[in-house]
Each structure stands twice: as structure tokens, then as C-alpha cells.
Amino acid sequence: MKLIATILAAAAICAALTAYGCGGGMNAGSGAGGNPPPAPFNTPFWAQWGSNPQHTGMVSVAGQGATRQLANIVYDPFVSQEQAASGGELLVHYQATLTDGNDVYMMNKTGTYAGPDSWSSEVWWEARFTWENGGLVQIWNFASDWKPEPNSVNLEGWEPVFHPVDANGFIYVPGAGGTIWKVNKTTGMSASHINPFSGMNIAAANTYVTGPLTADSQGNIYYNVIELADPSVGDWAEHDVQGAWLVKVASSDSASTVSYATLVPNAPAATAQTCPGTFNNLNDGGVSLPWPPANVVGTIQAAPTQACGSQRPGINLAPAVGSDGTIYTASLSHFDGMSAYLVAVNSNLTPKWAASLQNRLSDGCGVLVAIAPASNPNLPNSCRNGATLGIDPTTNAPGSGSIIDEASSSPTVLPDGTVLFGAITNYNAERGHLFHFDASGNYLGAYDFGWDTTPAVYAHNGTFSILLKDNHYDAPTYCFYSNSICQTLPPGPYYITQLDANLNVEWQFQNATQDAAHPNGYEWCINMPAVDMNGNVYVNSEDGNIYELTQSNPGTPAGKLFLNLAIGAAYTPLSIGADGKLYTQNDGHLFVVGN
């Protein structure tokens, strides 16, 4: 979309929606009564996805607690339409609220909702609010020309995330064509428009800032960009990407890029047909169930291979940066999420290492998935009798992590320099695994929940603990066919789990809110918890409550506040302000909770 068209559209929207306080053009820059907006404190606190460059989600203040509601702001006016379009689910990825002194920055949407196949009719804004007289007052609203990647079979209706970062005294906002806007925090006006691809032969209309922006401790901004196939050829998921890059922007606005093909030099060639497939590739409609098929039981014969495609990042992934400046991201072959890598990059954007997620796991058949006994060879959701212990029944090989574009999983760098990354796996009822690697890329182990979660960290007593949601879903163990082998599981239970530094369970809190439709409790609808200086853990649930869990008695919430029932809610992040206020989200509302 041409910039002038976006400016005119934004101006028209501002004229119609005076509640947004728009001042014209690409921004809304006036305070109450037409006076110049007050200057912000310029002290970023929760500045980005996961709060900090390592994405640990822990802050150095005490949370105020889940005591009372302080604010309720609608940032997505299309929720009811979005839910109706998906049978009641809210398939949208949302920004983590940024907190900065007395100021708060949050996305909002205007335009029109025309369904998941027409996201481009919406307009994404970033708003600055400030606390005045006990309430959040909007100061300005900046309209971006950013658009999400079009819907595809890879996204399945999940709207990608729009996610700025607070750094260097500015708000950096995703833009169109792989660009970002550097926005003045006082006025809401653009200070510069940074285009790392100026002079490069890319199709800007098919090029997208994908996933949240990340800032390191030196003020460098990192983000991912993908150039998709031209939409005239059909669904972009079915045609190879034209390019994919990790971008670095310095505080001076100078920019550099590196291709994902360079970052993962040992990945299969884009044109290769040797990437790992599953027995789904047999296209026999599930006739060969239970898996592994009879003709490969007791052998090392694996499932059919498939096309690979070029290396690229997951759509909603935020790069992380270690304390030594190493950048962490994750990559997949475009046609095969099981050909996936955790990637470490030096600060000068040269490759450091790329660790495969393939064939790392040994907890499949006979561990997480029963092996059918000879007396009951068609035991539902089981591996075929005689299957090799530990293998993934869909591949007849050790289990692998897959990166899928519906997820928002991003790397977390732990205090000891090791790295966590969550990915989905084929055989454990969509629970996925949390993969653990050391700073040199050596595989250390995994926990059997991980997809669509960025774990938080509680640092204490010279060590640390890891916090994550731990949902049990109602999907079949490894198949989706109309077949007696594939039977839906009862949903739940749903836990918040704390692990030690070696991924052993320290405690779990189960959501026990029950009703006829939820006999095993309600799902945790977070993609990242928040943790305060005392180890208090803040999480939100589809039961409509925000919970405060303490280290001394995690089995009983220290605080619990009902906000709004959120059945089918989007997975949303929490944030904490410098004063301990809690910023949570529910059905397109930003709720602020505290004393």
C-alpha cells in the first residue's frame, strides 16, 4: 500500500473516531484541551516481548497484586466479529503492553473487519497513555502502514502479531515492506522511517515485518522480515518464500541484514525433497493406522520425506539477546516445520551456530503414548503393537520439534546462558516440548509442554526457576482421522508449572474452576507469565480471572480477580509497571489491576 493512501485512510478514521484523540496525518499528538502533550518519563520498564532482551518476564519490583480493576480499555473493536468468523475462538496474537515510567503503550485497531482473509482492511495503531488522577488518559495514537501476512493454510485464521519496542527514547513501530517507524514519545510523530531494504531487489508489497521487535541493552533493534510469494500464484504457504532476513537497526538508524539461508548453512537446500515427513504423506486417509504402519514396525524405516523450501523464521517469533550480545532466533524450512533450528547469531550478524530440533526426543511410544498390547491391537490413540520404545509414531523415528506459524513461541535466555525454545510435536496431544540448549548449541533436554509459550524466569538464591502454562488439550494423541484409533481426549487438566534449572517440576497450580462445560477446569490463555521480584507469578485464564501465585503457597492463589469471561480467548501476554501495576488482556480489552 502506498504511504499517501495510508495517511489519507488514517486521517479519515481519526475524523470519524474522535475518541482516539487523533491529530491528523500519521499521528495524534495533542493532549487534553489542545495543549502540547506532556513529555514522557523515558524510562522503559516493560519495554518489549518478555520485558527484556532475554525475554525472562521478571521485574525488579513487587507486583501490586490482583486486588481491584484500575482500568479497562478496548483495543480491538472487532473481537465479536473475529470470534464469529472462527466458531467462537479468538484467533489473534496481541502485543504485550509496554510500560514506561508513568506511561503505557498499547496497540489498537480501526478500519473495518472483513474476515480472516481480508486483514488488510484493518489499521494498526500504537497509542501512548499516561496515568492522570487515577485513570489512563490517551495522549496520542500513531497509525502504522504495517499489515499482517495474509491468511494461509499455515496460519489457519490466526492473525499475526503487531508488536513495537520501547528503546533509545523512542517507540519503534513495525511498518510496511520490512520497514520500521521511529516514533517520538512526546508528540507521537514519526522521527524517522527506517528502510533496511532500500536499493535491494525485493517486492515491498509482499514483504512483511514478522513478529515482535526486540531491543538489546545497547539500543540495537532486531526483528525478522519475510518476502512471500506474490499472491497472484495462490496461498503463500504453498509457494516458497522469496527471502527471509534478520534485521539489526542501531540507535543511529543505520541498518544491516542477514539472510536466514546464511544463518542456517547446514540446512537442506531450498529445492531439496529430503525433509522429514510423517505417515500422513502416504495419503491413505488413515488406512495404515495405528502408526507406525505394520510394514515398518521393528525397523528403522522412517516416514516418507517431503519438499523442504527456504529457511525462514516463524511468523510471530521475537528474537532474544543474551547478556553477551548473542542473538537467538529460530528457523524452519518453509514447507516443513519439522526441519527446524534454534539459531545463535553473533552481534555482527554472522552465524554462531544452528542446532536442529529434529530427532531429539525419546518419549513417544511406550512413554507418553501407549503401545497397544497384542490383546487389543487397536487401542485408541496408541502406537502399533511392537513399536520401538520412545519413537514418534508418525515418523518411526525419535521425536522432533516443529515450528508452526500459529504459535508465538520465542527463545528465552536463562541466567546461566542456556536457552529455551518451545515447539510443537506430533504425538503428545498438541502439547509440544520445551527444548533446552546450552550456550554452544548442545542439546540438554526437554519438558513435555512447550508450543505457543515463552517461559518466564524466577531468579532466586543463586539459581533460577522456569514458569510456563502447562495445558492438556482435547486433541487426539497423534491423528485427526475419522477412525476408531483416533479418539478425542477429555480436556484438561490445566496447570501453571514451575520447573527447576534442569526442567524438573518444582510445583504446579491447577485451575480448578469447574462447570458442566469445563469439568477439568479452564485453559490458561497466556503465552507468557509475568514474575515480580518476590517470585509472585501472574497469569490469566479463560475463566476470566487474573491469578497471583506465590512461592510460599503456590497451591492457593494469594490474589484472584474476575475481569471478564473469556471462552475461546486469544493467548495473551501480561506486563508489570514500574509501580507494580499489572497489565493483562482479555477479549480485546486491556485491564489494569492493582491496589
C-alpha positions in Angstrom: 0.0 0.0 0.0 1.3 3.4 -0.9 2.1 5.6 2.1 -0.1 8.5 1.0 -3.1 6.2 0.8 -2.4 5.0 4.4 -2.1 8.6 5.6 -5.4 9.6 4.0 -7.1 6.5 5.4 -5.7 7.2 8.8 -6.9 10.8 8.7 -10.4 9.7 7.7 -10.5 7.2 10.6 -9.3 9.9 13.0 -12.1 12.2 11.9 -14.7 9.5 12.5 -13.3 8.2 15.8 -12.6 11.3 17.9 -12.4 9.0 20.9 -8.9 8.2 19.7 -7.9 11.9 20.1 -6.3 11.8 16.6 -4.5 15.0 15.5 -4.2 14.2 11.8 -1.7 12.6 9.4 0.1 9.6 10.9 -0.3 10.6 14.5 -2.4 12.0 17.2 -0.3 14.5 19.0 -2.4 16.8 21.2 -3.1 16.5 24.9 -6.2 17.4 26.8 -7.7 20.8 25.8 -5.4 21.1 22.8 -2.3 21.7 24.9 1.0 20.1 23.8 1.3 16.6 25.2 3.4 16.2 28.3 6.8 14.7 27.9 7.1 11.0 28.9 9.5 9.8 31.6 11.6 8.0 29.0 12.5 5.2 31.4 11.4 1.9 29.8 10.4 -0.7 32.2 8.5 -3.5 30.4 10.0 -2.5 27.1 9.3 -5.4 24.8 8.2 -9.0 24.5 9.2 -10.8 27.7 10.1 -7.4 29.3 13.9 -7.6 28.5 16.2 -8.7 25.8 16.4 -12.2 27.3 12.6 -12.5 27.5 12.7 -13.6 31.1 9.4 -11.8 32.1 10.8 -11.0 35.6 11.0 -7.5 37.0 12.7 -5.9 40.0 9.6 -4.5 41.7 6.8 -6.1 43.7 3.5 -6.5 41.9 0.6 -4.7 43.4 -1.5 -7.9 43.4 -4.7 -9.0 41.9 -6.9 -6.7 44.1 -9.0 -4.4 42.0 -9.6 -3.2 38.5 -8.0 0.2 37.8 -8.6 0.5 34.0 -10.5 -1.2 31.2 -9.6 -0.1 27.6 -10.9 -1.7 24.4 -8.1 -2.0 21.9 -9.6 -4.5 19.5 -13.2 -3.4 18.5 -13.6 -6.5 16.2 -13.5 -9.2 18.8 -17.1 -10.3 18.4 -16.7 -10.5 14.6 -13.3 -12.3 14.9 -14.9 -14.9 17.2 -17.9 -15.3 15.0 -15.6 -16.0 12.0 -13.9 -18.8 13.8 -16.7 -20.5 15.6 -16.2 -18.7 18.9 -12.4 -18.8 19.2 -10.4 -15.5 19.2 -7.5 -16.3 16.8 -5.5 -13.2 17.2 -2.0 -12.5 18.6 -1.7 -9.4 20.6 1.1 -7.1 21.8 2.4 -7.1 25.3 1.6 -3.8 27.0 4.8 -1.6 27.2 5.2 0.2 30.5 7.5 3.3 30.8 7.5 5.4 34.0 4.0 6.8 34.2 3.3 5.9 30.6 1.8 2.9 28.9 2.0 2.0 25.2 -0.5 -0.4 23.6 -1.8 -1.3 20.1 -5.3 -0.7 18.9 -7.1 -1.4 15.7 -9.5 0.6 13.5 -10.7 0.3 9.9 -13.1 -2.5 9.0 -13.2 -6.2 9.7 -13.9 -8.2 6.6 -12.9 -11.7 7.8 -9.6 -13.5 8.3 -8.9 -13.5 4.5 -9.1 -9.6 4.4 -7.0 -8.4 7.4 -5.6 -5.6 5.2 -8.8 -3.7 5.6 -7.8 -3.0 9.3 -5.4 -0.3 10.5 -2.9 -0.9 13.3 -2.0 1.9 15.7 0.2 2.3 18.7 -1.2 4.6 21.5 0.5 6.3 24.3 -1.5 6.6 27.6 -0.4 8.2 30.8 -1.8 7.9 34.4 -3.6 11.1 35.5 -5.9 11.3 38.5 -6.1 7.6 38.9 -7.0 6.9 35.2 -5.3 6.2 31.9 -5.5 9.1 29.6 -4.7 8.7 25.9 -2.0 11.2 24.8 -1.5 10.3 21.1 -2.2 7.5 18.6 0.2 6.6 15.8 -1.2 4.8 12.7 1.2 2.4 11.0 1.1 1.2 7.4 2.0 -2.3 8.7 -0.2 -5.2 7.6 0.0 -8.8 8.7 0.9 -11.6 6.4 -2.2 -12.8 4.5 -4.1 -15.7 5.9 -3.0 -19.1 4.7 -3.2 -22.8 5.5 -0.1 -22.2 7.7 -1.9 -19.6 9.8 -5.4 -21.2 9.9 -7.0 -17.9 10.6 -4.6 -16.8 13.4 -3.9 -13.1 12.9 -0.1 -12.3 13.2 1.2 -10.0 15.9 1.9 -6.3 15.6 4.5 -5.5 18.3 6.6 -2.3 18.8 9.5 -1.9 21.2 10.5 0.9 23.5 14.2 1.9 23.2 16.5 4.9 22.9 13.8 7.3 24.0 11.5 6.3 21.0 8.8 3.8 20.2 9.9 1.7 17.2 6.8 0.6 15.3 6.6 -2.1 12.6 5.9 -0.7 9.2 5.1 -1.9 5.7 7.6 -3.6 3.3 10.1 -4.6 6.1 10.4 -1.1 7.4 10.0 0.3 10.9 8.9 3.7 12.2 10.8 5.6 14.9 8.2 7.5 16.8 8.7 10.5 19.1 7.4 9.5 22.5 6.3 13.1 23.4 4.5 14.0 20.2 3.6 10.7 18.6 5.1 12.0 15.4 7.5 10.0 13.2 11.1 10.9 13.9 12.3 8.7 11.0 11.2 5.9 8.7 13.9 3.2 8.6 14.1 1.0 5.5 16.9 -1.6 5.7 15.9 -2.8 2.2 16.4 0.4 0.3 18.1 -0.4 -3.0 17.5 -4.1 -2.6 15.5 -6.0 -5.2 12.5 -7.0 -3.1 8.8 -6.7 -3.7 7.8 -4.4 -0.9 4.1 -5.2 -1.3 4.9 -8.9 -0.5 7.4 -8.2 2.3 6.4 -8.2 6.0 7.8 -7.3 9.4 7.1 -10.6 11.1 7.0 -11.0 14.9 7.8 -8.6 17.7 10.7 -6.1 17.6 13.5 -6.7 20.2 16.0 -4.2 21.7 19.3 -5.2 23.3 21.0 -3.4 26.2 22.8 -1.1 23.7 19.7 0.1 22.0 20.1 -2.0 18.9 16.7 -3.2 17.4 16.3 -6.7 16.0 13.4 -8.1 14.0 12.5 -10.6 11.3 11.4 -9.9 7.7 9.9 -12.3 5.2 9.2 -11.7 1.5 6.4 -14.0 0.5 5.5 -15.3 -3.0 3.3 -12.9 -5.0 -0.4 -13.6 -4.0 -1.3 -14.0 -7.7 0.2 -17.5 -7.5 -2.1 -18.5 -4.7 -1.6 -19.3 -1.0 1.9 -18.2 0.1 2.3 -21.3 2.3 2.3 -23.4 -0.9 5.0 -21.4 -2.7 8.5 -20.9 -1.5 9.4 -17.6 0.2 11.4 -15.1 -1.9 13.6 -14.1 1.0 13.9 -14.0 4.8 16.2 -11.8 6.9 17.2 -10.9 10.5 17.5 -7.2 10.7 19.6 -5.1 13.0 19.0 -1.3 13.4 21.4 0.8 15.5 20.3 3.7 17.6 21.7 5.9 14.8 19.2 4.4 12.4 21.8 2.6 10.4 20.6 -0.9 9.4 22.1 -4.2 8.4 20.5 -7.5 7.4 21.5 -11.2 7.1 19.5 -13.9 5.3 18.3 -16.9 7.1 19.9 -19.0 4.4 23.2 -17.6 5.7 22.3 -18.2 9.3 21.5 -21.9 8.8 24.2 -23.0 6.3 23.8 -26.7 7.1 20.0 -26.8 6.4 18.7 -28.7 3.4 18.7 -26.9 0.2 15.6 -24.9 -0.6 14.9 -27.2 -3.6 15.6 -30.5 -1.7 12.9 -33.2 -1.3 14.6 -34.8 1.7 13.0 -33.0 4.6 11.3 -35.2 7.3 7.7 -36.1 6.6 5.1 -38.1 8.5 2.9 -41.1 7.6 0.3 -38.5 6.7 2.4 -38.2 3.5 1.1 -41.7 2.5 -2.2 -40.0 1.7 -4.1 -43.2 2.5 -6.7 -41.5 4.7 -5.5 -43.2 7.8 -5.9 -46.7 6.5 -2.4 -47.6 7.8 -3.3 -46.7 11.4 -2.3 -47.4 14.1 1.1 -45.9 13.4 3.8 -46.7 12.8 2.4 -48.8 9.9 2.7 -52.5 10.1 5.4 -52.7 7.4 7.8 -50.6 9.3 7.3 -51.9 12.9 10.5 -53.2 14.4 12.6 -51.5 11.7 14.4 -48.2 11.4 12.5 -47.3 8.2 11.1 -43.7 8.6 8.2 -41.9 7.1 8.3 -40.5 3.6 10.3 -37.4 3.0 9.0 -34.2 1.5 9.9 -30.8 0.0 11.9 -28.5 2.1 11.8 -24.9 1.0 13.9 -21.9 2.0 14.9 -21.2 5.6 12.8 -18.5 7.3 11.6 -17.6 10.9 8.3 -18.5 12.4 5.7 -15.8 11.8 5.3 -14.5 15.4 8.8 -15.1 16.7 10.7 -12.4 18.7 14.5 -12.6 18.7 16.1 -12.8 22.1 19.5 -11.4 23.0 21.8 -12.8 25.6 23.9 -10.8 28.1 26.9 -11.4 25.9 25.2 -9.9 22.8 24.4 -13.2 21.1 21.1 -13.0 19.2 18.8 -16.1 19.4 16.1 -16.8 16.8 14.6 -19.9 15.3 14.2 -21.1 11.7 12.3 -23.6 9.7 12.3 -24.9 6.1 9.3 -23.1 4.6 7.5 -26.3 3.5 8.4 -28.4 6.6 8.2 -27.1 10.1 9.9 -30.3 11.4 13.1 -29.2 9.6 13.6 -26.6 12.4 16.6 -25.0 14.2 17.4 -22.9 17.2 19.8 -20.3 15.8 22.5 -18.3 17.5 23.9 -15.2 15.8 26.9 -13.0 16.7 26.2 -9.3 17.3 27.7 -8.5 13.8 25.1 -10.8 12.3 27.5 -13.6 11.4 26.3 -17.2 12.2 27.4 -18.6 15.5 25.6 -22.0 15.5 22.3 -23.6 14.4 21.0 -26.5 16.5 18.4 -28.8 14.9 15.2 -29.7 16.8 15.0 -32.9 14.7 15.1 -36.4 16.4 15.9 -35.0 19.8 13.1 -36.7 21.8 12.7 -40.3 23.1 9.4 -40.0 25.0 7.0 -41.2 22.3 5.7 -44.8 22.1 5.6 -46.5 25.5 6.3 -43.3 27.4 3.7 -40.5 26.5 1.8 -42.7 24.1 0.8 -46.2 25.0 1.9 -49.2 22.9 -1.2 -51.3 22.0 -1.0 -54.8 23.6 -1.4 -57.9 21.4 -4.7 -58.5 23.1 -6.0 -55.1 22.0 -4.1 -54.1 18.9 -6.5 -51.2 18.0 -6.3 -49.5 21.4 -7.3 -45.8 20.7 -4.6 -43.2 20.5 -1.9 -45.8 20.8 1.2 -46.9 18.9 1.0 -50.1 17.0 1.9 -53.3 18.9 5.6 -53.9 18.5 6.5 -50.2 18.0 10.0 -49.2 19.1 10.1 -47.7 22.6 10.3 -43.9 22.6 9.8 -43.3 18.9 7.3 -40.8 17.4 4.6 -43.0 15.9 4.1 -40.5 13.0 7.7 -40.9 11.8 9.0 -44.2 13.3 12.0 -42.1 14.5 12.9 -40.1 17.6 10.6 -37.2 18.2 11.2 -33.7 16.6 10.1 -30.2 17.4 8.2 -28.4 14.7 7.8 -24.6 14.3 4.3 -23.6 13.2 3.1 -20.2 12.3 0.1 -20.2 14.6 2.5 -20.1 17.6 4.2 -17.1 19.3 6.9 -19.2 20.9 10.1 -17.2 21.2 13.5 -18.0 22.8 14.2 -17.3 26.4 17.8 -16.9 27.6 18.3 -18.2 31.1 20.5 -16.7 33.8 23.2 -19.4 33.2 23.4 -18.6 29.5 21.4 -21.6 28.3 18.4 -21.2 26.1 14.8 -22.5 26.0 12.6 -22.7 23.0 9.1 -24.2 22.7 7.9 -26.1 19.6 5.0 -28.4 18.8 5.5 -32.2 18.5 3.4 -34.7 16.6 2.5 -37.3 19.2 1.6 -35.7 22.6 -1.8 -34.2 22.1 -0.5 -30.9 20.7 1.3 -30.2 24.0 4.7 -29.8 22.3 8.0 -29.7 24.1 10.2 -27.0 25.6 13.7 -27.6 24.2 16.8 -26.7 26.3 20.2 -26.0 24.7 23.5 -24.7 26.2 25.2 -21.6 25.0 27.2 -23.6 22.5 24.2 -25.3 20.9 24.4 -28.6 22.7 21.0 -30.2 23.5 20.4 -30.6 27.2 16.9 -32.0 27.4 13.2 -31.1 27.1 10.0 -30.8 29.1 6.8 -32.2 27.5 4.9 -28.9 27.2 6.1 -26.1 25.0 4.1 -24.9 22.0 2.9 -21.3 21.9 4.6 -20.4 25.1 7.6 -18.2 26.0 8.6 -19.3 29.5 9.3 -16.8 32.2 12.1 -17.0 34.8 12.2 -16.5 38.6 15.9 -15.9 39.6 16.5 -16.6 43.3 19.1 -17.8 45.8 21.9 -18.2 43.2 19.7 -20.3 40.9 16.5 -19.9 38.9 13.2 -21.5 38.2 11.1 -21.5 35.0 7.4 -20.7 34.7 5.1 -21.7 32.0 1.5 -22.7 31.3 1.0 -26.5 31.1 -2.3 -27.2 29.3 -3.7 -30.6 28.4 -5.7 -30.3 25.3 -8.5 -32.5 23.9 -6.8 -33.3 20.6 -6.1 -36.9 19.7 -2.7 -38.1 20.6 -1.3 -38.1 17.1 -4.0 -38.2 14.4 -7.1 -36.4 13.2 -8.8 -39.0 11.1 -12.4 -40.4 11.3 -11.0 -43.7 12.6 -11.6 -45.6 15.8 -7.8 -45.4 16.5 -8.2 -41.6 16.8 -10.4 -40.6 19.8 -10.8 -37.2 21.3 -9.3 -36.9 24.8 -11.1 -35.3 27.7 -9.9 -31.7 28.0 -7.7 -30.7 30.9 -6.3 -30.6 33.4 -4.7 -27.2 33.1 -1.6 -26.2 35.2 0.8 -23.4 35.8 4.1 -25.3 36.2 7.3 -24.2 37.8 10.5 -26.1 36.8 13.9 -26.0 38.2 17.0 -25.2 36.1 17.1 -28.8 34.9 13.4 -28.8 33.8 12.2 -30.9 36.8 8.8 -29.9 38.3 9.0 -27.9 41.5 5.3 -27.1 41.8 2.1 -27.0 39.8 -1.1 -25.0 40.3 -4.2 -26.4 38.7 -7.1 -24.3 37.5 -9.9 -26.0 39.3 -12.8 -23.6 38.3 -15.4 -26.1 37.0 -18.8 -26.2 35.4 -20.6 -28.6 33.1 -18.7 -27.5 30.0 -15.3 -27.5 31.8 -15.2 -30.5 34.2 -11.4 -30.3 34.3 -11.1 -26.6 34.7 -10.4 -23.7 32.3 -7.5 -23.3 30.0 -4.7 -20.9 30.8 -4.9 -18.3 28.0 -1.4 -16.8 28.4 1.6 -17.1 26.1 3.9 -15.7 28.8 3.5 -15.3 32.6 4.9 -12.3 34.5 7.0 -12.6 37.6 7.8 -10.0 40.2 10.9 -9.6 42.4 9.4 -11.8 45.1 8.7 -14.6 42.7 5.0 -13.9 42.6 3.6 -15.3 39.4 0.8 -13.5 37.5 -1.3 -15.4 34.9 -4.7 -15.1 33.3 -7.3 -17.8 32.5 -10.2 -18.4 30.2 -12.3 -18.4 33.4 -12.0 -14.6 33.3 -9.7 -14.3 36.3 -6.2 -13.0 36.8 -4.3 -15.0 39.4 -1.4 -14.2 41.7 0.6 -17.3 42.8 3.2 -17.1 45.5 6.3 -19.2 46.0 5.4 -19.9 49.6 2.0 -21.3 48.9 1.5 -21.8 45.1 -1.4 -24.2 45.6 -3.7 -21.4 46.9 -3.8 -18.1 45.0 -2.7 -15.1 47.0 -5.0 -13.0 44.8 -7.7 -13.7 42.2 -9.8 -11.1 40.4 -12.5 -11.7 37.9 -12.4 -9.4 34.9 -14.4 -10.9 32.0 -15.3 -14.4 30.9 -13.0 -15.2 28.0 -14.1 -18.5 26.5 -12.0 -19.1 23.3 -9.7 -16.3 24.3 -6.5 -15.5 22.5 -3.2 -16.4 24.1 -2.1 -13.1 25.6 1.0 -11.8 27.4 1.0 -10.0 30.8 3.1 -7.0 31.8 4.1 -5.2 35.0 4.6 -1.5 35.5 7.4 0.2 37.5 4.9 0.8 40.3 3.8 -2.8 40.3 0.5 -2.4 38.4 -0.5 -5.4 36.4 -1.4 -5.2 32.8 -3.4 -8.1 31.5 -5.7 -8.7 28.4 -8.9 -10.4 27.8 -11.2 -10.5 24.7 -9.6 -7.4 23.2 -9.6 -5.4 26.4 -6.6 -4.1 28.3 -7.2 -4.5 32.0 -5.0 -2.8 34.6 -5.1 -4.4 38.0 -3.6 -3.3 41.3 -4.2 -1.9 44.8 
